[in-house]
Amino acid sequence: MELEEELKFFESKRAEWLEEYRDKYVLIKGKELIDVFTSLEDAYKEGVKRYGNQPFFIKKVSEVEPTEITPSLMLGVTRANL
């Protein structure tokens, strides 16, 4: 799985980073914290600047993973064939 190493690194540091970087965005490459940003846009711009078309990992430091809900009508799903 691509970026698995970065996700594991993030999870191993989450508790520590919550104290210092809560609600900020971290840019990670491999097992290295590259930088911390106040906005997703700034983190993305820096990732593209440094790595171009190569994969890099950005994640918001928060205690709870946000749940995203997408209504079925937004996806064009109005019925399901079971």
Biopython code that builds the backbone (N, CA, C, O; Angstrom):
import numpy as np
from Bio.PDB.StructureBuilder import StructureBuilder

atoms = [
    (1, "MET", "N", (0.845, -1.179, 0.000)),
    (1, "MET", "CA", (0.000, 0.000, 0.000)),
    (1, "MET", "C", (0.890, 1.242, 0.000)),
    (1, "MET", "O", (1.782, 1.386, 0.836)),
    (2, "GLU", "N", (0.633, 2.116, -0.934)),
    (2, "GLU", "CA", (1.420, 3.336, -1.028)),
    (2, "GLU", "C", (1.154, 4.232, 0.190)),
    (2, "GLU", "O", (0.015, 4.349, 0.642)),
    (3, "LEU", "N", (2.178, 4.840, 0.699)),
    (3, "LEU", "CA", (2.144, 5.740, 1.863)),
    (3, "LEU", "C", (1.847, 5.017, 3.181)),
    (3, "LEU", "O", (1.539, 5.664, 4.182)),
    (4, "GLU", "N", (1.934, 3.700, 3.190)),
    (4, "GLU", "CA", (1.712, 2.932, 4.423)),
    (4, "GLU", "C", (2.759, 3.288, 5.483)),
    (4, "GLU", "O", (2.436, 3.424, 6.663)),
    (5, "GLU", "N", (4.006, 3.436, 5.054)),
    (5, "GLU", "CA", (5.077, 3.797, 5.980)),
    (5, "GLU", "C", (4.788, 5.152, 6.643)),
    (5, "GLU", "O", (4.981, 5.318, 7.847)),
    (6, "GLU", "N", (4.330, 6.104, 5.848)),
    (6, "GLU", "CA", (4.016, 7.435, 6.373)),
    (6, "GLU", "C", (2.845, 7.395, 7.353)),
    (6, "GLU", "O", (2.870, 8.065, 8.385)),
    (7, "LEU", "N", (1.823, 6.610, 7.027)),
    (7, "LEU", "CA", (0.672, 6.488, 7.922)),
    (7, "LEU", "C", (1.088, 5.864, 9.250)),
    (7, "LEU", "O", (0.675, 6.337, 10.309)),
    (8, "LYS", "N", (1.889, 4.821, 9.208)),
    (8, "LYS", "CA", (2.363, 4.187, 10.446)),
    (8, "LYS", "C", (3.196, 5.168, 11.275)),
    (8, "LYS", "O", (3.069, 5.228, 12.498)),
    (9, "PHE", "N", (4.041, 5.927, 10.600)),
    (9, "PHE", "CA", (4.855, 6.930, 11.298)),
    (9, "PHE", "C", (3.951, 7.969, 11.955)),
    (9, "PHE", "O", (4.152, 8.328, 13.116)),
    (10, "PHE", "N", (2.964, 8.447, 11.218)),
    (10, "PHE", "CA", (2.021, 9.419, 11.776)),
    (10, "PHE", "C", (1.335, 8.857, 13.018)),
    (10, "PHE", "O", (1.274, 9.522, 14.052)),
    (11, "GLU", "N", (0.826, 7.643, 12.916)),
    (11, "GLU", "CA", (0.121, 7.030, 14.050)),
    (11, "GLU", "C", (1.041, 6.857, 15.249)),
    (11, "GLU", "O", (0.594, 6.988, 16.388)),
    (12, "SER", "N", (2.298, 6.570, 15.019)),
    (12, "SER", "CA", (3.235, 6.385, 16.132)),
    (12, "SER", "C", (3.563, 7.712, 16.824)),
    (12, "SER", "O", (3.996, 7.723, 17.976)),
    (13, "LYS", "N", (3.359, 8.813, 16.129)),
    (13, "LYS", "CA", (3.681, 10.140, 16.670)),
    (13, "LYS", "C", (2.462, 10.961, 17.063)),
    (13, "LYS", "O", (2.603, 12.028, 17.659)),
    (14, "ARG", "N", (1.262, 10.476, 16.736)),
    (14, "ARG", "CA", (0.048, 11.268, 16.939)),
    (14, "ARG", "C", (-0.079, 11.822, 18.363)),
    (14, "ARG", "O", (-0.308, 13.019, 18.533)),
    (15, "ALA", "N", (0.065, 10.983, 19.374)),
    (15, "ALA", "CA", (-0.096, 11.431, 20.763)),
    (15, "ALA", "C", (0.899, 12.538, 21.104)),
    (15, "ALA", "O", (0.540, 13.533, 21.733)),
    (16, "GLU", "N", (2.129, 12.362, 20.691)),
    (16, "GLU", "CA", (3.166, 13.362, 20.933)),
    (16, "GLU", "C", (2.849, 14.664, 20.189)),
    (16, "GLU", "O", (2.977, 15.753, 20.749)),
    (17, "TRP", "N", (2.443, 14.547, 18.951)),
    (17, "TRP", "CA", (2.177, 15.729, 18.128)),
    (17, "TRP", "C", (0.913, 16.460, 18.539)),
    (17, "TRP", "O", (0.788, 17.658, 18.285)),
    (18, "LEU", "N", (-0.037, 15.763, 19.173)),
    (18, "LEU", "CA", (-1.266, 16.427, 19.616)),
    (18, "LEU", "C", (-0.954, 17.574, 20.578)),
    (18, "LEU", "O", (-1.633, 18.600, 20.565)),
    (19, "GLU", "N", (0.052, 17.402, 21.392)),
    (19, "GLU", "CA", (0.413, 18.442, 22.354)),
    (19, "GLU", "C", (0.961, 19.688, 21.668)),
    (19, "GLU", "O", (0.707, 20.807, 22.114)),
    (20, "GLU", "N", (1.703, 19.501, 20.599)),
    (20, "GLU", "CA", (2.377, 20.628, 19.950)),
    (20, "GLU", "C", (1.705, 21.096, 18.655)),
    (20, "GLU", "O", (1.738, 22.284, 18.336)),
    (21, "TYR", "N", (1.098, 20.172, 17.911)),
    (21, "TYR", "CA", (0.597, 20.499, 16.573)),
    (21, "TYR", "C", (-0.897, 20.292, 16.390)),
    (21, "TYR", "O", (-1.358, 20.161, 15.256)),
    (22, "ARG", "N", (-1.663, 20.259, 17.464)),
    (22, "ARG", "CA", (-3.104, 19.994, 17.369)),
    (22, "ARG", "C", (-3.761, 20.907, 16.327)),
    (22, "ARG", "O", (-3.542, 22.118, 16.307)),
    (23, "ASP", "N", (-4.572, 20.287, 15.464)),
    (23, "ASP", "CA", (-5.333, 20.962, 14.410)),
    (23, "ASP", "C", (-4.458, 21.603, 13.330)),
    (23, "ASP", "O", (-4.924, 22.461, 12.581)),
    (24, "LYS", "N", (-3.212, 21.193, 13.251)),
    (24, "LYS", "CA", (-2.339, 21.643, 12.173)),
    (24, "LYS", "C", (-2.102, 20.469, 11.228)),
    (24, "LYS", "O", (-2.448, 19.330, 11.541)),
    (25, "TYR", "N", (-1.519, 20.753, 10.086)),
    (25, "TYR", "CA", (-1.268, 19.737, 9.061)),
    (25, "TYR", "C", (0.212, 19.410, 9.000)),
    (25, "TYR", "O", (1.057, 20.304, 8.938)),
    (26, "VAL", "N", (0.518, 18.120, 9.019)),
    (26, "VAL", "CA", (1.907, 17.688, 8.938)),
    (26, "VAL", "C", (2.182, 17.135, 7.544)),
    (26, "VAL", "O", (1.355, 16.441, 6.952)),
    (27, "LEU", "N", (3.360, 17.463, 7.044)),
    (27, "LEU", "CA", (3.837, 16.932, 5.771)),
    (27, "LEU", "C", (4.900, 15.899, 6.103)),
    (27, "LEU", "O", (5.899, 16.208, 6.753)),
    (28, "ILE", "N", (4.678, 14.664, 5.652)),
    (28, "ILE", "CA", (5.556, 13.550, 5.992)),
    (28, "ILE", "C", (6.025, 12.874, 4.708)),
    (28, "ILE", "O", (5.262, 12.689, 3.760)),
    (29, "LYS", "N", (7.293, 12.515, 4.711)),
    (29, "LYS", "CA", (7.867, 11.709, 3.620)),
    (29, "LYS", "C", (8.678, 10.607, 4.278)),
    (29, "LYS", "O", (9.621, 10.885, 5.019)),
    (30, "GLY", "N", (8.319, 9.363, 4.013)),
    (30, "GLY", "CA", (8.980, 8.246, 4.678)),
    (30, "GLY", "C", (8.709, 8.305, 6.170)),
    (30, "GLY", "O", (7.560, 8.420, 6.597)),
    (31, "LYS", "N", (9.770, 8.226, 6.959)),
    (31, "LYS", "CA", (9.635, 8.332, 8.418)),
    (31, "LYS", "C", (10.186, 9.664, 8.894)),
    (31, "LYS", "O", (10.847, 9.739, 9.930)),
    (32, "GLU", "N", (9.909, 10.721, 8.128)),
    (32, "GLU", "CA", (10.428, 12.042, 8.473)),
    (32, "GLU", "C", (9.320, 13.088, 8.430)),
    (32, "GLU", "O", (8.582, 13.197, 7.451)),
    (33, "LEU", "N", (9.223, 13.849, 9.505)),
    (33, "LEU", "CA", (8.327, 14.999, 9.534)),
    (33, "LEU", "C", (9.034, 16.119, 8.788)),
    (33, "LEU", "O", (10.065, 16.614, 9.244)),
    (34, "ILE", "N", (8.497, 16.518, 7.660)),
    (34, "ILE", "CA", (9.126, 17.539, 6.836)),
    (34, "ILE", "C", (8.832, 18.927, 7.382)),
    (34, "ILE", "O", (9.742, 19.737, 7.557)),
    (35, "ASP", "N", (7.540, 19.204, 7.655)),
    (35, "ASP", "CA", (7.164, 20.521, 8.181)),
    (35, "ASP", "C", (5.731, 20.468, 8.687)),
    (35, "ASP", "O", (5.016, 19.491, 8.465)),
    (36, "VAL", "N", (5.321, 21.533, 9.371)),
    (36, "VAL", "CA", (3.978, 21.641, 9.942)),
    (36, "VAL", "C", (3.351, 22.925, 9.411)),
    (36, "VAL", "O", (4.025, 23.949, 9.302)),
    (37, "PHE", "N", (2.051, 22.869, 9.079)),
    (37, "PHE", "CA", (1.366, 23.995, 8.453)),
    (37, "PHE", "C", (0.020, 24.251, 9.119)),
    (37, "PHE", "O", (-0.573, 23.353, 9.717)),
    (38, "THR", "N", (-0.446, 25.475, 9.007)),
    (38, "THR", "CA", (-1.763, 25.814, 9.553)),
    (38, "THR", "C", (-2.883, 25.525, 8.566)),
    (38, "THR", "O", (-4.048, 25.467, 8.959)),
    (39, "SER", "N", (-2.551, 25.342, 7.285)),
    (39, "SER", "CA", (-3.595, 25.036, 6.307)),
    (39, "SER", "C", (-3.179, 23.863, 5.424)),
    (39, "SER", "O", (-1.995, 23.635, 5.175)),
    (40, "LEU", "N", (-4.173, 23.136, 4.966)),
    (40, "LEU", "CA", (-3.954, 22.025, 4.049)),
    (40, "LEU", "C", (-3.343, 22.541, 2.746)),
    (40, "LEU", "O", (-2.447, 21.914, 2.180)),
    (41, "GLU", "N", (-3.827, 23.671, 2.284)),
    (41, "GLU", "CA", (-3.329, 24.249, 1.034)),
    (41, "GLU", "C", (-1.827, 24.530, 1.103)),
    (41, "GLU", "O", (-1.095, 24.219, 0.163)),
    (42, "ASP", "N", (-1.369, 25.112, 2.204)),
    (42, "ASP", "CA", (0.061, 25.409, 2.348)),
    (42, "ASP", "C", (0.895, 24.125, 2.393)),
    (42, "ASP", "O", (1.975, 24.055, 1.807)),
    (43, "ALA", "N", (0.382, 23.116, 3.093)),
    (43, "ALA", "CA", (1.088, 21.833, 3.172)),
    (43, "ALA", "C", (1.182, 21.198, 1.784)),
    (43, "ALA", "O", (2.225, 20.661, 1.408)),
    (44, "TYR", "N", (0.098, 21.263, 1.038)),
    (44, "TYR", "CA", (0.086, 20.682, -0.304)),
    (44, "TYR", "C", (1.058, 21.414, -1.229)),
    (44, "TYR", "O", (1.812, 20.781, -1.968)),
    (45, "LYS", "N", (1.038, 22.733, -1.188)),
    (45, "LYS", "CA", (1.953, 23.514, -2.029)),
    (45, "LYS", "C", (3.406, 23.156, -1.747)),
    (45, "LYS", "O", (4.204, 23.011, -2.673)),
    (46, "GLU", "N", (3.750, 23.014, -0.473)),
    (46, "GLU", "CA", (5.122, 22.659, -0.115)),
    (46, "GLU", "C", (5.459, 21.241, -0.572)),
    (46, "GLU", "O", (6.566, 20.982, -1.045)),
    (47, "GLY", "N", (4.504, 20.331, -0.430)),
    (47, "GLY", "CA", (4.728, 18.966, -0.889)),
    (47, "GLY", "C", (4.994, 18.903, -2.385)),
    (47, "GLY", "O", (5.895, 18.189, -2.826)),
    (48, "VAL", "N", (4.230, 19.632, -3.157)),
    (48, "VAL", "CA", (4.417, 19.670, -4.605)),
    (48, "VAL", "C", (5.747, 20.335, -4.946)),
    (48, "VAL", "O", (6.463, 19.874, -5.836)),
    (49, "LYS", "N", (6.076, 21.407, -4.247)),
    (49, "LYS", "CA", (7.344, 22.104, -4.479)),
    (49, "LYS", "C", (8.537, 21.178, -4.243)),
    (49, "LYS", "O", (9.487, 21.162, -5.025)),
    (50, "ARG", "N", (8.475, 20.414, -3.164)),
    (50, "ARG", "CA", (9.601, 19.537, -2.802)),
    (50, "ARG", "C", (9.645, 18.239, -3.604)),
    (50, "ARG", "O", (10.716, 17.791, -4.012)),
    (51, "TYR", "N", (8.466, 17.635, -3.827)),
    (51, "TYR", "CA", (8.429, 16.277, -4.364)),
    (51, "TYR", "C", (7.784, 16.152, -5.736)),
    (51, "TYR", "O", (7.793, 15.074, -6.330)),
    (52, "GLY", "N", (7.230, 17.235, -6.238)),
    (52, "GLY", "CA", (6.621, 17.185, -7.565)),
    (52, "GLY", "C", (5.543, 16.134, -7.651)),
    (52, "GLY", "O", (4.588, 16.135, -6.875)),
    (53, "ASN", "N", (5.705, 15.232, -8.607)),
    (53, "ASN", "CA", (4.706, 14.209, -8.877)),
    (53, "ASN", "C", (4.901, 12.941, -8.038)),
    (53, "ASN", "O", (4.204, 11.950, -8.254)),
    (54, "GLN", "N", (5.822, 12.961, -7.099)),
    (54, "GLN", "CA", (6.067, 11.817, -6.220)),
    (54, "GLN", "C", (5.082, 11.851, -5.044)),
    (54, "GLN", "O", (4.658, 12.931, -4.633)),
    (55, "PRO", "N", (4.715, 10.690, -4.499)),
    (55, "PRO", "CA", (3.773, 10.673, -3.380)),
    (55, "PRO", "C", (4.372, 11.281, -2.111)),
    (55, "PRO", "O", (5.551, 11.093, -1.809)),
    (56, "PHE", "N", (3.543, 12.004, -1.387)),
    (56, "PHE", "CA", (3.881, 12.532, -0.072)),
    (56, "PHE", "C", (2.609, 12.499, 0.755)),
    (56, "PHE", "O", (1.512, 12.363, 0.214)),
    (57, "PHE", "N", (2.755, 12.621, 2.058)),
    (57, "PHE", "CA", (1.651, 12.390, 2.992)),
    (57, "PHE", "C", (1.349, 13.664, 3.769)),
    (57, "PHE", "O", (2.251, 14.267, 4.351)),
    (58, "ILE", "N", (0.095, 14.073, 3.780)),
    (58, "ILE", "CA", (-0.359, 15.220, 4.567)),
    (58, "ILE", "C", (-1.515, 14.732, 5.434)),
    (58, "ILE", "O", (-2.413, 14.038, 4.957)),
    (59, "LYS", "N", (-1.481, 15.099, 6.699)),
    (59, "LYS", "CA", (-2.549, 14.668, 7.617)),
    (59, "LYS", "C", (-2.754, 15.726, 8.680)),
    (59, "LYS", "O", (-1.795, 16.311, 9.183)),
    (60, "LYS", "N", (-4.002, 15.967, 9.017)),
    (60, "LYS", "CA", (-4.328, 16.883, 10.110)),
    (60, "LYS", "C", (-4.127, 16.149, 11.424)),
    (60, "LYS", "O", (-4.554, 15.005, 11.577)),
    (61, "VAL", "N", (-3.480, 16.808, 12.368)),
    (61, "VAL", "CA", (-3.235, 16.220, 13.682)),
    (61, "VAL", "C", (-4.466, 16.477, 14.552)),
    (61, "VAL", "O", (-4.712, 17.606, 14.977)),
    (62, "SER", "N", (-5.226, 15.429, 14.807)),
    (62, "SER", "CA", (-6.417, 15.543, 15.654)),
    (62, "SER", "C", (-6.613, 14.236, 16.403)),
    (62, "SER", "O", (-6.122, 13.185, 15.993)),
    (63, "GLU", "N", (-7.333, 14.322, 17.497)),
    (63, "GLU", "CA", (-7.548, 13.127, 18.327)),
    (63, "GLU", "C", (-8.422, 12.106, 17.636)),
    (63, "GLU", "O", (-8.148, 10.907, 17.684)),
    (64, "VAL", "N", (-9.467, 12.577, 16.997)),
    (64, "VAL", "CA", (-10.457, 11.699, 16.390)),
    (64, "VAL", "C", (-10.437, 11.891, 14.878)),
    (64, "VAL", "O", (-10.397, 13.016, 14.380)),
    (65, "GLU", "N", (-10.465, 10.782, 14.167)),
    (65, "GLU", "CA", (-10.542, 10.857, 12.715)),
    (65, "GLU", "C", (-11.922, 11.375, 12.328)),
    (65, "GLU", "O", (-12.929, 10.871, 12.826)),
    (66, "PRO", "N", (-11.983, 12.370, 11.452)),
    (66, "PRO", "CA", (-13.297, 12.876, 11.041)),
    (66, "PRO", "C", (-14.042, 11.838, 10.215)),
    (66, "PRO", "O", (-13.442, 11.084, 9.450)),
    (67, "THR", "N", (-15.346, 11.813, 10.381)),
    (67, "THR", "CA", (-16.199, 10.933, 9.600)),
    (67, "THR", "C", (-16.817, 11.749, 8.482)),
    (67, "THR", "O", (-17.394, 12.810, 8.720)),
    (68, "GLU", "N", (-16.696, 11.255, 7.274)),
    (68, "GLU", "CA", (-17.284, 11.948, 6.143)),
    (68, "GLU", "C", (-18.535, 11.216, 5.715)),
    (68, "GLU", "O", (-18.545, 9.993, 5.574)),
    (69, "ILE", "N", (-19.577, 11.977, 5.512)),
    (69, "ILE", "CA", (-20.847, 11.403, 5.087)),
    (69, "ILE", "C", (-21.209, 12.030, 3.748)),
    (69, "ILE", "O", (-21.264, 13.252, 3.613)),
    (70, "THR", "N", (-21.455, 11.174, 2.765)),
    (70, "THR", "CA", (-21.843, 11.649, 1.443)),
    (70, "THR", "C", (-23.220, 11.082, 1.136)),
    (70, "THR", "O", (-23.379, 9.871, 0.983)),
    (71, "PRO", "N", (-24.217, 11.960, 1.047)),
    (71, "PRO", "CA", (-25.556, 11.468, 0.731)),
    (71, "PRO", "C", (-25.574, 10.742, -0.610)),
    (71, "PRO", "O", (-24.862, 11.123, -1.539)),
    (72, "SER", "N", (-26.375, 9.715, -0.702)),
    (72, "SER", "CA", (-26.411, 8.897, -1.911)),
    (72, "SER", "C", (-26.793, 9.699, -3.152)),
    (72, "SER", "O", (-26.317, 9.396, -4.246)),
    (73, "LEU", "N", (-27.629, 10.702, -3.008)),
    (73, "LEU", "CA", (-28.026, 11.496, -4.164)),
    (73, "LEU", "C", (-26.845, 12.265, -4.756)),
    (73, "LEU", "O", (-26.809, 12.500, -5.964)),
    (74, "MET", "N", (-25.883, 12.658, -3.927)),
    (74, "MET", "CA", (-24.697, 13.346, -4.430)),
    (74, "MET", "C", (-23.875, 12.420, -5.312)),
    (74, "MET", "O", (-23.199, 12.872, -6.235)),
    (75, "LEU", "N", (-23.933, 11.120, -5.028)),
    (75, "LEU", "CA", (-23.179, 10.142, -5.799)),
    (75, "LEU", "C", (-23.992, 9.582, -6.971)),
    (75, "LEU", "O", (-23.504, 8.766, -7.753)),
    (76, "GLY", "N", (-25.216, 10.032, -7.069)),
    (76, "GLY", "CA", (-26.063, 9.520, -8.142)),
    (76, "GLY", "C", (-26.616, 8.142, -7.855)),
    (76, "GLY", "O", (-27.054, 7.444, -8.769)),
    (77, "VAL", "N", (-26.602, 7.743, -6.598)),
    (77, "VAL", "CA", (-27.128, 6.442, -6.214)),
    (77, "VAL", "C", (-28.502, 6.648, -5.592)),
    (77, "VAL", "O", (-28.621, 7.161, -4.479)),
    (78, "THR", "N", (-29.523, 6.248, -6.312)),
    (78, "THR", "CA", (-30.872, 6.432, -5.777)),
    (78, "THR", "C", (-31.527, 5.114, -5.375)),
    (78, "THR", "O", (-32.557, 5.105, -4.701)),
    (79, "ARG", "N", (-30.924, 4.003, -5.792)),
    (79, "ARG", "CA", (-31.422, 2.687, -5.375)),
    (79, "ARG", "C", (-30.300, 1.682, -5.474)),
    (79, "ARG", "O", (-29.351, 1.865, -6.235)),
    (80, "ALA", "N", (-30.411, 0.649, -4.722)),
    (80, "ALA", "CA", (-29.389, -0.397, -4.718)),
    (80, "ALA", "C", (-30.041, -1.723, -5.112)),
    (80, "ALA", "O", (-31.130, -2.064, -4.651)),
    (81, "ASN", "N", (-29.357, -2.442, -5.960)),
    (81, "ASN", "CA", (-29.830, -3.783, -6.340)),
    (81, "ASN", "C", (-29.084, -4.785, -5.477)),
    (81, "ASN", "O", (-27.875, -4.970, -5.622)),
    (82, "LEU", "N", (-29.805, -5.418, -4.591)),
    (82, "LEU", "CA", (-29.189, -6.396, -3.698)),
    (82, "LEU", "C", (-29.279, -7.782, -4.226)),
    (82, "LEU", "O", (-28.805, -8.719, -3.585)),
]
sb = StructureBuilder()
sb.init_structure("model")
sb.init_model(0)
sb.init_chain("A")
sb.init_seg("    ")
for serial, (resi, resn, name, xyz) in enumerate(atoms, 1):
    if name == "N":
        sb.init_residue(resn, " ", resi, " ")
    sb.init_atom(name, np.array(xyz, "f"), 0.0, 1.0, " ", f" {name:<3s}", serial, name[0])
structure = sb.get_structure()
